[in-house]
Amino acid sequence: MAKLIVSDLDVKDKKVLIRVDFNVPIKDGVIGNDNRIVAALPTIQYVIDHGGKAILLSHLGRIKTKEDEEKLSLRPVAERLSELLKKPVTFIPETRGTELETAINDMKDGDVLVMENTRFEDLDGKKESGNDPELGKYWASLGDLFVNDAFGTAHRAHASNVGIASNMPQTAAGFLMEKEIKFLGDAVDDPKHPFVAILGGAKVSDKIGVISNLVPKADHILIGGGMTYTFYAAKGMSIGNSLVETDKIDLAKQIMAEAGDKLVLPVDSVVATEFNNDAPHKIVDGDIPDGYMALDIGPKTIAEFKDILKDAKTVVWNGPMGVFEMSNYAEGTLEVGKALGDLKDATTIIGGGDSTAAAVQLGIADKITHISTGGGASLEYLEGKTLPGIAAISDK
Ligand code: AMP
């Protein structure tokens, strides 16, 4: 059933609590990349343009000590938001109490307020991350309506998403959440075929759930990155010093049996004597020789992957094809990214920080249909799991 969306609500004169994902990279008070703030703008703008009062809650990093609080205040984020919205934004350095309550009660229609990092509540018994019932109820009492636009935390049941929702008559999705659910949901439940999933990254254990869920749905599952060599080991091939998860070899065998020829493993690799960009390296077919580790997919694999991708109508990509942080092992990841950018008539979806970084590095981000803002959340969605933050959003 379709979810209730912020545009279904009458926000005029209402105090609208909005859970956003402002979990941006930040160092010494300087924001490294404001993509997540920009991604939350449509929902905030909608609420204020329609006469609502926008009260924003977000976490930022993890708070374990008092020193973390100094490094992870949302104040710089509120300042950046004010620049982006081109209007004043009130920042309250508290997560509860009289100062916050007074500031909320003084808000006029169209005003925006950001409260302090919700995880400051974690110092006192993990109240935010542990979804403390009293905290969710308290935050809910500060507003009239609740909108959840934080897809990046939707796989967690925290006080600021599920806790507030369970104390509100209705919870609506923001526009970013709506977009994430639409693109990932269509890919998983109603993909246009051929549907190709490209899965890479270091560990097979992180992607097992996704592979299992996509085997019956996808037409091809292309495997790259370090996890390839657990599959190689499962086939009885030699892997040299490549990454391997020995406790996942049986599972890899099981997946290969279920997937049959849908699962496409690299036929060649770039191998090096050490985990180092300057180490001697070469291209080998199949088995990885002793004394070498595989750090990227090879040119024959790139060609094969491109050939499969050219007819795709839906593509989901998560995880690099090699150690793309080192220039000598980046080609597989960059070529796959280029192939996605070149597709004309397909829905292309990227999830995960590394694949997104590769798309940005290639300058093809604007050619991708949807770049998910939530790494962990998008993986759990692709695994077919119910995300508590999404389950807590009301149906229409
Ligand atoms: P993940 O977080 O699981 O998506 O993994 C991303 C990391 O996997 C990146 O930092 C890559 O450098 C690393 N990676 C990809 N391919 C390999 C490989 N063949 N050997 C070792 N590390 C790899």
Boltz pocket constraint, residues with backbone or C-beta under 6 A from the ligand:
constraints:
  - pocket:
      binder: B
      contacts: [[A, 200], [A, 201], [A, 202], [A, 203], [A, 206], [A, 224], [A, 225], [A, 226], [A, 227], [A, 243], [A, 294], [A, 295], [A, 296], [A, 318], [A, 319], [A, 320], [A, 321], [A, 322], [A, 323], [A, 324], [A, 325], [A, 352], [A, 354]]
      max_distance: 6.0
